[in-house]
């Protein structure tokens, strides 16, 4: 540490100086997600690639990467818009080496959380994954004895802000100040990051060196996905479980956007007609506006929480804040909104370490008082009929993402009075052209064990599981499963001796079908339940293409469905934006007999989607 850290403009020169000062071996504590100092990390990686006598060990999580389009259709859609959608942040060299199986032995990278799906099938990443709850990742990192912490930060005079990543970094700086750790800290400046005050602030003497690159990196933008009928329905069901005056945590993604949208609509008293039209039994009676308001404590600050704050729903203050969060990575408009907020408004969002947000330890009495009537809303991939959940992995032990803080919030839900851990998931998914159930008899892997089952929500309703017998849990989960799979699930439970032989699915739950769901939500899609309730970076033509491309993707593995799309390109009325959409994809706008099959199938998908909307 120095009162005036040494300032570099050349990242490669800084990398050489760091290796020299640290004896040729760097054990790098690197923030997850947005806070990675990409310019510096790439310079350190280049130095180690060029000199095999140097050692670089990286401990991190959530290495952000732009998608790599594989099919011709993906390339046509993504490549022209890649910079606009995801930003121009240069790729991390270590990630490219991992992807190409070219990382040398003197560089090692371990992550405790993956960008969802990015490392499936990658042997190096899968072998070097470390399974850890978010609150314990700090201790795993400390055990690596890091000698360098590097982070992307904005600066205001002599003050620096950890901004998007107080999650673990704040604790590490505190431990160093207490004499429990010893490491060199380096900041890479970035003015695009919002300057978050409070616990996120560090003074210049916290750093040994600062990188002021001639060209600052563009921030990664996490593109919002369109919200489906099922996801909107899940959001509507969840909104009925959230108590005014309570506490909320939601995650990133389409379901999180749907939950935030439904809560805003509830506060505006716009959901009466929606709930009256529901074809499925509704659970939960929390439908009144938020007069007292909510307080949010969350590991991740997401756009949905910001919308709830600016919409006047998040207004219950705890120590001057309506949101306590550990990190953020979102669509670029959220960064801009945070930067442009009046300082007094931004001060109501306080960035904290996850040891604060994800746990009750430390000032437990105050945390319990603040986190009343908490609703912790997270996603799962599959749930078994016995109530355990798989949220982070796929079959054969492949890690899709990681447990992150999900289990931490289950622990809090069981420790707090009147709290609930709510798991959300669509009842089905399409894989290889086949529809399968996300509610299954048994799971290959477990993230949340059955003894911590609480509330599960699909598009067909909410199931309360805590404290119930196995038989009652099975019944309730079958009742929110897709009706196409209820018979098989019932038979498996009966065969295992877990369900009474004479039990049948109640009549009220026998209409759990996509058609019934569509008849419910579609009348509200253009008004209350839009594709992008929180906004999007996609233009109008791209928004028209997205459902057509999804339709084409579902059909690609079925000759019958593919032929149906080709026929639709001849016998269905044109999509209103058909010419613009085909031109955007590099195909001839006008229909011709000589059109390639891909173009013909896309035209048919556009027409089919238009007919169904």
C-alpha positions as CSV (number, residue, x, y, z in Angstrom):
1,X,0.0,0.0,0.0
2,X,1.1,3.5,-0.8
3,X,-0.4,7.0,-0.2
4,X,0.2,7.6,-3.9
5,X,0.0,4.4,-6.0
6,X,2.2,4.1,-9.0
7,X,0.3,4.9,-12.1
8,X,0.7,3.0,-15.4
9,X,-0.8,3.6,-18.8
10,X,0.9,0.6,-20.4
11,X,-0.7,-2.7,-19.2
12,X,2.2,-4.9,-20.4
13,X,4.7,-2.7,-18.5
14,X,2.5,-3.0,-15.4
15,X,2.3,-6.8,-15.8
16,X,6.1,-7.1,-16.0
17,X,6.4,-4.9,-12.9
18,X,3.9,-7.1,-11.0
19,X,5.6,-10.3,-11.8
20,X,9.0,-8.8,-10.8
21,X,7.6,-7.5,-7.5
22,X,5.9,-10.8,-6.7
23,X,8.8,-13.0,-7.4
24,X,7.6,-14.4,-10.7
25,X,4.5,-16.1,-9.2
26,X,1.1,-14.4,-9.1
27,X,-1.8,-15.8,-7.3
28,X,-4.6,-13.6,-8.5
29,X,-7.9,-12.9,-6.8
30,X,-10.1,-11.8,-9.6
31,X,-13.7,-10.6,-9.1
32,X,-16.5,-12.5,-10.7
33,X,-18.4,-11.0,-13.6
34,X,-18.2,-7.4,-14.6
35,X,-15.4,-6.3,-12.2
36,X,-12.6,-8.1,-14.1
37,X,-9.8,-5.7,-15.2
38,X,-9.6,-7.2,-18.6
39,X,-6.8,-5.0,-19.9
40,X,-4.5,-6.0,-17.0
41,X,-5.6,-9.6,-16.9
42,X,-4.8,-10.0,-20.6
43,X,-1.4,-8.4,-20.1
44,X,-0.6,-10.8,-17.2
45,X,-1.7,-13.7,-19.3
46,X,0.4,-12.6,-22.3
47,X,3.4,-12.3,-20.0
48,X,3.0,-15.8,-18.7
49,X,2.4,-17.2,-22.2
50,X,5.6,-15.6,-23.4
51,X,7.7,-16.7,-20.4
52,X,7.1,-20.2,-19.1
53,X,9.2,-19.5,-16.0
54,X,6.4,-17.2,-14.7
55,X,3.4,-18.7,-12.9
56,X,-0.1,-17.3,-13.0
57,X,-2.8,-18.8,-10.8
58,X,-6.3,-17.3,-11.2
59,X,-9.2,-17.8,-8.8
60,X,-12.4,-16.3,-10.0
61,X,-16.0,-16.9,-11.2
62,X,-18.4,-15.9,-13.9
63,X,-16.0,-15.3,-16.7
64,X,-18.1,-13.2,-19.1
65,X,-17.9,-14.1,-22.7
66,X,-19.8,-13.1,-25.8
67,X,-21.7,-16.0,-27.4
68,X,-19.9,-17.9,-30.1
69,X,-22.4,-18.5,-32.9
70,X,-22.1,-22.0,-34.3
71,X,-24.8,-22.5,-36.9
72,X,-25.2,-20.4,-40.0
73,X,-28.5,-19.1,-38.7
74,X,-26.9,-18.0,-35.4
75,X,-24.1,-16.3,-37.3
76,X,-26.6,-14.4,-39.5
77,X,-28.5,-13.2,-36.4
78,X,-25.8,-12.4,-34.0
79,X,-22.7,-11.3,-35.9
80,X,-24.2,-8.0,-37.3
81,X,-25.4,-7.0,-33.8
82,X,-22.7,-8.5,-31.6
83,X,-21.0,-5.2,-30.5
84,X,-24.4,-3.4,-30.1
85,X,-25.9,-6.2,-28.0
86,X,-22.9,-7.4,-25.8
87,X,-20.5,-4.5,-26.0
88,X,-17.0,-4.4,-27.4
89,X,-15.1,-5.7,-24.3
90,X,-12.0,-7.6,-25.6
91,X,-12.1,-11.3,-24.9
92,X,-10.2,-12.6,-22.0
93,X,-7.2,-14.5,-23.3
94,X,-7.3,-17.1,-20.6
95,X,-10.9,-18.0,-21.6
96,X,-9.9,-18.3,-25.2
97,X,-7.1,-20.6,-24.3
98,X,-9.4,-22.7,-22.1
99,X,-11.9,-23.0,-24.9
100,X,-9.2,-24.1,-27.4
101,X,-7.6,-26.5,-24.9
102,X,-4.4,-24.4,-25.2
103,X,-3.8,-23.1,-21.7
104,X,-0.1,-23.9,-20.7
105,X,0.8,-25.6,-17.5
106,X,2.2,-22.4,-15.9
107,X,-1.3,-20.8,-16.0
108,X,-4.2,-22.3,-14.0
109,X,-7.7,-21.0,-13.7
110,X,-10.3,-22.1,-11.2
111,X,-13.9,-20.9,-11.0
112,X,-16.6,-21.4,-8.4
113,X,-19.4,-20.2,-10.8
114,X,-19.7,-20.4,-14.6
115,X,-21.5,-18.2,-17.1
116,X,-24.5,-20.5,-17.7
117,X,-23.7,-23.3,-20.1
118,X,-20.5,-21.8,-21.4
119,X,-18.2,-24.5,-20.1
120,X,-20.4,-27.6,-20.8
121,X,-18.2,-30.2,-22.4
122,X,-15.0,-28.3,-21.7
123,X,-12.7,-30.7,-19.8
124,X,-10.3,-28.1,-18.4
125,X,-13.0,-25.9,-17.0
126,X,-15.0,-28.8,-15.6
127,X,-11.9,-30.3,-13.9
128,X,-11.0,-27.0,-12.3
129,X,-14.4,-26.1,-11.1
130,X,-14.7,-25.6,-7.3
131,X,-18.0,-26.2,-5.7
132,X,-18.7,-23.6,-3.1
133,X,-21.6,-21.7,-1.7
134,X,-21.1,-18.0,-2.4
135,X,-20.6,-17.1,1.3
136,X,-17.8,-19.7,1.5
137,X,-16.1,-18.8,-1.7
138,X,-14.2,-16.1,0.1
139,X,-12.7,-18.7,2.5
140,X,-11.8,-21.0,-0.4
141,X,-10.0,-18.0,-2.0
142,X,-8.2,-17.1,1.2
143,X,-6.9,-20.6,1.3
144,X,-5.2,-20.0,-2.1
145,X,-3.1,-17.3,-0.4
146,X,-3.6,-14.7,-3.1
147,X,-0.8,-12.2,-3.4
148,X,-2.6,-9.9,-5.9
149,X,-6.1,-8.5,-6.1
150,X,-7.0,-6.7,-9.3
151,X,-10.3,-5.1,-10.0
152,X,-12.0,-2.7,-12.5
153,X,-13.0,0.4,-10.6
154,X,-14.2,4.0,-11.2
155,X,-12.4,6.9,-9.5
156,X,-13.7,10.1,-8.0
157,X,-10.8,12.3,-7.1
158,X,-8.7,10.3,-4.6
159,X,-11.5,7.8,-3.9
160,X,-12.1,4.6,-5.7
161,X,-15.3,2.5,-5.8
162,X,-15.5,-1.3,-5.9
163,X,-18.8,-0.5,-7.7
164,X,-20.1,-3.8,-9.2
165,X,-18.1,-6.1,-7.0
166,X,-18.1,-5.7,-3.2
167,X,-19.2,-9.3,-3.0
168,X,-15.9,-10.8,-1.9
169,X,-13.4,-7.9,-2.4
170,X,-14.9,-5.8,0.4
171,X,-14.1,-8.6,2.9
172,X,-10.6,-9.1,1.5
173,X,-9.7,-5.5,1.9
174,X,-11.1,-5.6,5.5
175,X,-9.1,-8.7,6.3
176,X,-6.0,-7.1,5.0
177,X,-6.6,-4.0,7.1
178,X,-7.0,-6.3,10.1
179,X,-3.7,-8.0,9.4
180,X,-5.3,-11.3,8.5
181,X,-4.1,-11.1,4.8
182,X,-1.3,-9.6,2.9
183,X,-1.7,-8.9,-0.8
184,X,-1.0,-6.2,-3.4
185,X,-4.1,-4.4,-4.8
186,X,-4.3,-2.9,-8.3
187,X,-7.1,-1.0,-9.8
188,X,-7.8,-0.6,-13.5
189,X,-9.8,2.6,-14.1
190,X,-13.1,2.6,-15.9
191,X,-15.4,5.6,-15.9
192,X,-18.4,3.7,-17.3
193,X,-18.9,1.9,-14.0
194,X,-21.2,3.7,-11.7
195,X,-19.5,5.1,-8.6
196,X,-21.2,3.4,-5.7
197,X,-20.6,4.9,-2.2
198,X,-20.7,3.5,1.3
199,X,-18.9,0.2,1.9
200,X,-17.8,0.2,-1.8
201,X,-15.4,3.1,-1.3
202,X,-11.6,2.8,-1.0
203,X,-9.0,5.5,-0.7
204,X,-5.9,5.7,-2.9
205,X,-3.7,4.3,-0.2
206,X,-5.4,0.9,-0.6
207,X,-3.6,0.3,-3.9
208,X,0.0,-0.2,-4.8
209,X,-0.5,0.4,-8.5
210,X,-3.2,1.8,-10.8
211,X,-3.7,1.2,-14.5
212,X,-5.0,4.1,-16.5
213,X,-5.3,2.6,-19.9
214,X,-5.3,4.8,-23.0
215,X,-8.5,3.1,-24.0
216,X,-10.9,1.9,-21.3
217,X,-12.8,-1.3,-22.0
218,X,-16.5,-1.3,-22.9
219,X,-18.6,-2.9,-20.2
220,X,-20.1,-6.3,-20.9
221,X,-23.9,-6.1,-21.5
222,X,-26.0,-9.1,-20.4
223,X,-28.8,-9.1,-23.1
224,X,-32.3,-9.6,-21.8
225,X,-34.2,-12.5,-23.1
226,X,-37.9,-12.3,-24.1
227,X,-40.3,-13.4,-21.4
228,X,-42.4,-16.4,-22.5
229,X,-46.0,-17.1,-21.6
230,X,-44.8,-19.6,-19.0
231,X,-42.4,-17.2,-17.4
232,X,-45.0,-14.4,-17.2
233,X,-47.4,-16.9,-15.5
234,X,-44.7,-17.8,-13.0
235,X,-44.2,-14.1,-12.2
236,X,-47.9,-13.7,-11.6
237,X,-48.0,-16.7,-9.2
238,X,-45.0,-15.4,-7.3
239,X,-46.4,-11.9,-7.0
240,X,-49.2,-13.3,-4.8
241,X,-46.7,-14.7,-2.3
242,X,-44.9,-11.4,-1.6
243,X,-46.1,-9.6,1.6
244,X,-46.2,-5.8,1.8
245,X,-43.6,-4.6,4.3
246,X,-41.5,-7.6,3.6
247,X,-38.1,-8.5,2.1
248,X,-37.3,-9.5,-1.5
249,X,-34.5,-11.2,-3.4
250,X,-34.8,-12.1,-7.1
251,X,-32.2,-13.1,-9.7
252,X,-31.3,-12.2,-13.2
253,X,-33.1,-13.6,-16.3
254,X,-36.5,-13.7,-17.8
255,X,-38.3,-15.1,-14.8
256,X,-36.8,-12.4,-12.6
257,X,-38.0,-9.8,-15.1
258,X,-41.4,-11.4,-15.0
259,X,-41.6,-11.4,-11.2
260,X,-40.6,-7.7,-11.1
261,X,-43.2,-6.8,-13.8
262,X,-46.0,-8.7,-11.9
263,X,-45.1,-7.0,-8.6
264,X,-45.2,-3.6,-10.3
265,X,-48.6,-4.4,-11.9
266,X,-49.9,-5.6,-8.5
267,X,-48.9,-2.3,-6.9
268,X,-50.6,-0.4,-9.7
269,X,-53.8,-2.6,-9.1
270,X,-53.8,-3.8,-12.7
271,X,-54.0,-7.6,-12.2
272,X,-57.6,-8.1,-11.2
273,X,-58.7,-9.1,-14.7
274,X,-55.6,-11.3,-15.2
275,X,-56.3,-13.3,-12.0
276,X,-60.0,-13.5,-12.7
277,X,-59.2,-15.1,-16.1
278,X,-56.8,-17.7,-14.6
279,X,-57.7,-21.3,-15.6
280,X,-55.5,-22.8,-12.8
281,X,-56.1,-22.6,-9.0
282,X,-54.3,-19.6,-7.6
283,X,-52.3,-19.8,-4.4
284,X,-51.4,-16.9,-2.1
285,X,-53.6,-14.0,-1.2
286,X,-51.1,-11.1,-1.3
287,X,-52.7,-8.9,-3.9
288,X,-52.9,-5.5,-2.3
289,X,-50.6,-2.5,-3.3
290,X,-47.4,-2.0,-1.4
291,X,-48.2,0.8,1.0
292,X,-45.3,0.1,3.4
293,X,-43.1,-1.1,0.5
294,X,-40.4,-3.7,0.3
295,X,-36.7,-3.9,1.2
296,X,-34.4,-5.9,-1.0
297,X,-31.3,-7.9,0.2
298,X,-29.7,-9.8,-2.6
299,X,-26.4,-11.1,-3.8
300,X,-27.1,-9.6,-7.3
301,X,-28.5,-6.2,-8.1
302,X,-30.6,-6.8,-11.2
303,X,-32.7,-4.6,-13.4
304,X,-35.9,-5.9,-11.9
305,X,-35.0,-4.6,-8.5
306,X,-34.0,-1.2,-9.9
307,X,-37.3,-1.1,-11.7
308,X,-39.1,-1.9,-8.4
309,X,-37.1,0.9,-6.7
310,X,-37.8,3.5,-9.3
311,X,-41.5,2.3,-9.4
312,X,-41.9,3.0,-5.7
313,X,-42.3,-0.6,-4.5
314,X,-38.8,-0.9,-2.9
315,X,-39.1,1.9,-0.3
316,X,-38.8,0.2,3.1
317,X,-35.4,1.5,4.3
318,X,-32.9,-0.4,6.4
319,X,-29.9,1.7,7.5
320,X,-30.8,4.3,4.9
321,X,-31.0,1.7,2.0
322,X,-33.8,0.1,0.2
323,X,-31.4,-2.3,-1.6
324,X,-28.4,-4.1,-0.2
325,X,-26.5,-6.0,-2.9
326,X,-23.2,-7.8,-3.4
327,X,-22.5,-7.5,-7.2
328,X,-24.1,-6.6,-10.5
329,X,-23.9,-7.4,-14.2
330,X,-26.8,-6.5,-16.3
331,X,-27.9,-4.9,-19.6
332,X,-26.1,-1.6,-20.3
333,X,-29.1,0.5,-19.7
334,X,-28.9,-0.4,-16.0
335,X,-25.3,0.9,-15.8
336,X,-26.4,4.1,-17.4
337,X,-29.4,4.5,-15.0
338,X,-27.1,4.0,-12.0
339,X,-24.6,6.5,-13.3
340,X,-27.2,9.2,-14.0
341,X,-29.1,8.8,-10.7
342,X,-29.0,11.7,-8.3
343,X,-26.4,10.8,-5.6
344,X,-29.1,10.9,-2.9
345,X,-31.2,8.3,-4.8
346,X,-28.1,6.1,-5.6
347,X,-27.2,6.1,-1.9
348,X,-30.3,4.1,-1.2
349,X,-28.5,1.2,-3.1
350,X,-25.7,0.1,-0.8
351,X,-23.2,-2.5,-2.1
352,X,-22.1,-5.0,0.5
353,X,-20.1,-8.2,0.8
354,X,-22.1,-11.4,0.4
355,X,-21.1,-12.2,3.9
356,X,-23.7,-9.5,4.7
357,X,-26.4,-10.2,2.0
358,X,-26.3,-14.0,2.0
359,X,-25.9,-14.8,5.6
360,X,-27.3,-13.9,9.0
361,X,-23.9,-14.2,10.8
362,X,-22.6,-10.9,12.2
363,X,-25.1,-8.5,13.8
364,X,-27.7,-11.3,13.5
365,X,-30.3,-9.5,15.7
366,X,-30.4,-6.5,13.3
367,X,-30.5,-8.7,10.2
368,X,-33.4,-10.7,11.5
369,X,-35.3,-7.5,12.3
370,X,-34.6,-6.1,8.8
371,X,-35.3,-9.3,6.9
372,X,-38.9,-9.8,7.9
373,X,-41.4,-11.8,5.8
374,X,-38.6,-12.5,3.3
375,X,-39.2,-14.0,-0.1
376,X,-36.1,-15.4,-1.7
377,X,-36.9,-16.1,-5.4
378,X,-34.5,-18.3,-7.4
379,X,-34.6,-20.6,-10.4
380,X,-34.1,-24.4,-10.7
381,X,-33.6,-26.6,-13.7
382,X,-35.5,-29.6,-12.4
383,X,-37.4,-30.6,-9.2
384,X,-38.0,-34.1,-8.1
385,X,-41.4,-35.3,-6.7
386,X,-39.7,-35.6,-3.3
387,X,-38.9,-31.9,-3.4
388,X,-35.1,-31.8,-3.9
389,X,-33.9,-29.5,-6.7
390,X,-31.2,-29.5,-9.4
391,X,-30.2,-25.9,-10.2
392,X,-26.5,-25.9,-11.3
393,X,-25.6,-29.1,-13.1
394,X,-26.6,-31.4,-16.0
395,X,-26.4,-35.1,-16.2
396,X,-23.0,-36.8,-16.1
397,X,-21.8,-34.3,-13.5
398,X,-21.3,-31.4,-16.0
399,X,-21.6,-28.1,-14.2
400,X,-23.9,-25.6,-16.0
401,X,-23.3,-22.7,-13.7
402,X,-22.8,-23.3,-10.0
403,X,-24.7,-23.2,-6.8
404,X,-23.8,-19.5,-6.2
405,X,-25.8,-18.1,-3.3
406,X,-29.0,-20.2,-3.9
407,X,-28.4,-22.5,-0.9
408,X,-27.5,-19.5,1.3
409,X,-30.9,-18.0,0.7
410,X,-32.6,-21.4,1.5
411,X,-30.6,-21.4,4.8
412,X,-31.9,-17.9,5.6
413,X,-35.5,-18.8,4.7
414,X,-35.4,-21.6,7.2
415,X,-33.8,-19.5,9.9
416,X,-36.0,-16.4,9.6
417,X,-39.5,-16.1,10.8
418,X,-42.2,-16.2,8.1
419,X,-39.7,-16.4,5.3
420,X,-40.0,-18.5,2.1
421,X,-37.4,-19.8,-0.3
422,X,-39.3,-19.9,-3.7
423,X,-37.9,-22.0,-6.5
424,X,-39.3,-21.2,-10.0
425,X,-39.1,-23.3,-13.1
426,X,-41.2,-23.9,-16.3
427,X,-43.0,-27.2,-16.1
428,X,-41.5,-28.4,-19.3
429,X,-38.6,-27.9,-21.6
430,X,-37.8,-28.8,-25.2
431,X,-34.6,-30.8,-25.8
432,X,-33.7,-32.4,-29.2
433,X,-37.2,-31.5,-30.4
434,X,-38.9,-33.5,-27.6
435,X,-40.9,-32.0,-24.8
436,X,-39.9,-33.3,-21.3
437,X,-41.0,-32.6,-17.8
438,X,-39.0,-30.5,-15.4
439,X,-40.8,-32.1,-12.5
440,X,-39.4,-35.6,-12.4
441,X,-39.4,-38.7,-10.1
442,X,-35.7,-38.6,-9.3
443,X,-32.7,-36.3,-10.1
444,X,-29.2,-37.2,-11.2
445,X,-27.7,-34.5,-9.0
446,X,-29.0,-32.3,-6.2
447,X,-28.4,-28.6,-5.4
448,X,-31.1,-28.2,-2.7
449,X,-31.9,-31.3,-0.7
450,X,-35.4,-32.6,0.0
451,X,-35.2,-31.7,3.7
452,X,-35.0,-28.0,2.7
453,X,-37.9,-28.1,0.3
454,X,-40.1,-25.0,0.6
455,X,-42.1,-23.5,-2.2
456,X,-42.0,-24.5,-5.9
457,X,-43.7,-22.4,-8.6
458,X,-44.4,-23.3,-12.2
459,X,-46.7,-21.7,-14.7
460,X,-49.5,-23.9,-13.4
461,X,-49.3,-22.7,-9.8
462,X,-47.4,-22.7,-6.5
463,X,-46.8,-25.8,-4.3
464,X,-46.1,-25.3,-0.5
465,X,-43.8,-28.2,0.5
466,X,-42.2,-27.2,3.8
467,X,-43.1,-29.5,6.7
468,X,-45.3,-31.7,4.6
469,X,-45.2,-35.5,4.3
470,X,-43.6,-37.1,1.2
471,X,-47.0,-38.1,0.0
472,X,-48.4,-34.6,0.3
473,X,-45.3,-33.1,-1.4
474,X,-45.7,-35.5,-4.3
475,X,-49.4,-34.6,-4.7
476,X,-48.8,-30.9,-4.7
477,X,-45.9,-31.1,-7.2
478,X,-47.9,-33.3,-9.6
479,X,-50.7,-30.7,-9.4
480,X,-48.3,-28.0,-10.8
481,X,-46.8,-30.4,-13.4
482,X,-47.7,-30.3,-17.1
483,X,-50.8,-32.6,-17.5
484,X,-49.1,-34.5,-20.3
485,X,-46.7,-36.0,-17.6
486,X,-49.0,-36.2,-14.6
487,X,-50.0,-39.8,-15.3
488,X,-46.5,-41.1,-15.6
489,X,-45.4,-39.2,-12.5
490,X,-48.4,-40.5,-10.5
491,X,-47.6,-44.1,-11.6
492,X,-44.0,-43.9,-10.6
493,X,-44.9,-42.5,-7.1
494,X,-47.4,-45.2,-6.6
495,X,-45.0,-47.9,-7.7
496,X,-42.5,-46.6,-5.1
497,X,-45.1,-46.9,-2.4
498,X,-45.1,-43.1,-1.9
499,X,-48.7,-42.4,-3.1
500,X,-52.0,-44.0,-2.2
501,X,-53.1,-46.4,-4.9
502,X,-56.5,-44.7,-5.2
503,X,-55.2,-41.1,-5.6
504,X,-56.0,-39.3,-8.8
505,X,-55.1,-35.8,-10.0
506,X,-57.9,-33.4,-9.0
507,X,-60.1,-32.1,-11.8
508,X,-58.9,-28.5,-11.2
509,X,-55.4,-29.5,-12.1
510,X,-56.0,-31.7,-15.1
511,X,-55.9,-28.7,-17.5
512,X,-52.2,-27.8,-17.1
513,X,-51.5,-27.5,-20.8
514,X,-49.8,-24.9,-23.0
515,X,-53.1,-24.2,-24.7
516,X,-54.8,-23.3,-21.5
517,X,-51.8,-21.2,-20.5
518,X,-51.9,-19.4,-23.8
519,X,-55.6,-18.7,-23.6
520,X,-55.0,-17.1,-20.2
521,X,-52.0,-14.8,-20.8
522,X,-52.2,-14.0,-24.5
523,X,-55.0,-11.4,-24.2
524,X,-52.6,-9.4,-22.0
525,X,-49.4,-9.9,-23.9
526,X,-49.5,-6.6,-25.8
527,X,-50.4,-4.5,-22.8
528,X,-49.5,-5.9,-19.3
529,X,-47.3,-8.8,-20.1
530,X,-44.9,-7.8,-23.0
531,X,-41.9,-9.7,-24.3
532,X,-39.5,-7.3,-22.7
533,X,-41.1,-5.7,-19.7
534,X,-37.8,-4.0,-18.6
535,X,-36.7,-3.0,-22.1
536,X,-34.3,-4.5,-24.6
537,X,-31.3,-3.7,-26.9
538,X,-32.9,-5.7,-29.7
539,X,-34.4,-3.5,-32.5
540,X,-38.0,-4.1,-33.8
541,X,-36.9,-6.4,-36.6
542,X,-34.8,-8.5,-34.2
543,X,-37.7,-8.7,-31.8
544,X,-39.8,-10.1,-34.6
545,X,-37.1,-12.6,-35.5
546,X,-36.6,-14.0,-32.0
547,X,-39.8,-16.1,-31.7
548,X,-39.4,-17.2,-35.3
549,X,-35.9,-18.4,-34.6
550,X,-37.1,-20.2,-31.5
551,X,-39.8,-21.9,-33.6
552,X,-37.2,-22.9,-36.2
553,X,-34.9,-24.2,-33.5
554,X,-37.6,-26.4,-32.0
555,X,-38.4,-27.8,-35.5
556,X,-34.8,-28.4,-36.7
557,X,-34.5,-31.9,-35.3
558,X,-37.9,-33.0,-36.6
559,X,-38.4,-33.6,-40.4
560,X,-42.2,-33.4,-39.9
561,X,-42.0,-30.0,-38.1
562,X,-39.5,-28.7,-40.6
563,X,-41.6,-29.7,-43.5
564,X,-44.5,-27.9,-41.8
565,X,-42.6,-24.7,-41.7
566,X,-41.6,-25.0,-45.4
567,X,-45.3,-25.5,-46.3
568,X,-46.2,-22.5,-44.1
569,X,-43.9,-20.4,-46.2
570,X,-46.2,-21.1,-49.2
571,X,-49.7,-21.2,-47.7
572,X,-49.8,-18.8,-44.7
573,X,-50.2,-15.0,-44.9
574,X,-46.9,-13.1,-44.7
575,X,-45.6,-11.8,-41.4
576,X,-46.0,-7.9,-41.2
577,X,-42.2,-7.6,-40.9
578,X,-41.2,-10.5,-43.1
579,X,-39.3,-8.5,-45.7
580,X,-37.2,-6.6,-43.1
581,X,-36.6,-9.8,-41.1
582,X,-35.3,-11.8,-44.0
583,X,-33.2,-8.9,-45.2
584,X,-31.7,-8.6,-41.7
585,X,-30.8,-12.3,-41.9
586,X,-29.1,-11.8,-45.3
587,X,-31.8,-13.6,-47.3
588,X,-33.8,-12.3,-50.3
589,X,-36.9,-10.4,-48.9
590,X,-39.2,-11.6,-51.8
591,X,-40.3,-15.2,-51.8
592,X,-38.8,-17.2,-54.7
593,X,-38.9,-20.9,-55.6
594,X,-35.1,-20.9,-55.7
595,X,-34.9,-19.8,-52.0
596,X,-32.5,-22.1,-50.0
597,X,-34.3,-24.4,-47.5
598,X,-33.1,-22.4,-44.5
599,X,-34.6,-19.2,-45.9
600,X,-37.8,-21.0,-46.7
601,X,-38.1,-22.5,-43.2
602,X,-37.4,-19.1,-41.6
603,X,-40.1,-17.5,-43.7
604,X,-42.5,-20.3,-42.7
605,X,-41.5,-19.8,-39.0
606,X,-42.2,-16.1,-39.2
607,X,-45.7,-16.7,-40.7
608,X,-46.5,-19.4,-38.2
609,X,-45.6,-17.2,-35.3
610,X,-47.6,-14.3,-36.8
611,X,-50.6,-16.6,-37.2
612,X,-50.4,-17.7,-33.5
613,X,-49.9,-14.3,-32.0
